[in-house]
Each structure stands twice: as structure tokens, then as C-alpha cells.
Amino acid sequence: MGYATAMNDKDMSEVHVDEERVATRAELIGEEHDAGSDDPHAQARAILEDSEMRTRDRDAAPGSFVEHRRSEDTVPPADTPG
């Protein structure tokens, strides 16, 4: 899977993430710490750039299907009357 919209080098070069966010995200926690990372800063930057691209283009998510529901659209749990 990948992006549904065509991404090119120009699109990628326009994605900028704050260095402070990269540094914060590069701090490994939980399973990330257990698995380790050869380059936590590069990994953090890639994650944040991907997130920024998805924020800019909601159709860029893998599968390109984003479902938007309101609370009244949900089904009550089986143990709740109604």
C-alpha cells in the first residue's frame, strides 16, 4: 500500500517538521525502546513527515478511506439498552 495521490520529490521537499518535535519523537519508549533503532532521529523525522503529509491530504492515508462518524452514528454496546 502507499499513497493514493501521486507524490513527487517536490511534494516531499515541501514537508517540514519542527526540529523540537523530531527530537521529542526520537526519544524511544516502550516497544520502540525494546526493539531499538539504528537512527531514532531519522525514524522520527520520517514518521512526522508522513503524518504531516496525511494531515495536508486526508486521502493520502493507506487505503485512502477515512471514515468520519459522529457519536450519534455509533451503535450502543450490546449490554446497553437502547
N, C-alpha and C positions, 0 to 999 in steps of 0.2 A: 504494500500500500504506500501511498505517498500523497502529495498534494493534488487536488483535483484541478486546480488552476495552474497554468504554466508558470513556473518560477524561473527566472533567469538570473545571471550574475548581477544585473542592475538592481533587481528586486532585493537580492541578498545584501548588496553593499549599502542599501538604504536602511537596513535594520541596525539600530544602535541600541545598546543596553548600557545602563549606568555601571561604572566600574565598582561602585559600592555594592550594588545588587549582585554582581558577579562574585565579589569577594565573600559576601554573606552566603550565597548559594553554594560556593565552593567548599564550605565547611560541611564535611560529610557527617551524616547522622544515621543512627540505626543500621539498617541493612546495607546502606551505602558504605558506612564505615567498615562493616564486616567484609564486604566484597572488595573494598579498596578501589582506587582509581589511579591510573598512571599520570593523569593530568587533571586534577579536580577543577582548575580554573577553566581549561578548555571545555571540559564537560559542562560546567555551569554556564559558560557563555553560549554553548550550543543549545542547551535547554531553554535559556532565557530568550535567545533569538527566535527559536521555534515558537515559543509562547507569544512573543511579540507579533510574529507573522500571523499566527492564528487569531490574535486579538484584532489585527487590522483587517483580516479577511476571514470572516466566520465560516466560509465554505471551504477553507483550506485544511480543516481537520481531516485526519484519515477517515475514509468512508464518506466524508462530506455530507453527513446527515446530522444536523444539530436539532434536537427536539426541544421546543420551548413549551413548558407546561406551567399552568397556574395552579395554586393549591386546590382550587375548586374542580380542577380537571382530574385529580387523582382519585383512586379508589380507596375507600376506608379499609383498614386491616380487617381480616376475617373475623377476629374476635370483637369487633366493634359493631354495635347495632347501627343500621342506617343505610 
